[in-house]
Amino acid sequence: MRQTHVCPKCQHNRILLIETVNDRSGEYDRNYEMHIAQMDDENRYGAKSMFGKVSAVVCKSCGHTELFVAKPSSIPIDGMAVRELVGHEPQGPYR
């Protein structure tokens, strides 16, 4: 939707880009950022690390929303809090 400007749910072509998703914490607004809590040896969540600002695209018709994180390659894969899922290789000719 971010690249095509068309909603995958309803095919509407009016999309809203929200550059910075805000989070409200108490009385203060702040930018929403991806935080990952690292697990310790006893499977308890400990320190949190921040990775990238969150933006969103929203379909103006049906409200379908997709979130995006800046620089996703900077998110560490530890096998516990973050696991990488790998799908099938693309089929067909490359363009």
Beta strands, then each sheet from edge to edge (+ up, - down):
strand 1: 15-18
strand 2: 22-25
strand 3: 28-31
strand 4: 33-39
strand 5: 45-59
strand 6: 65-69
sheet 1: 1+ 5- 4+
sheet 2: 1+ 5- 6+
sheet 3: 2+ 3-
end
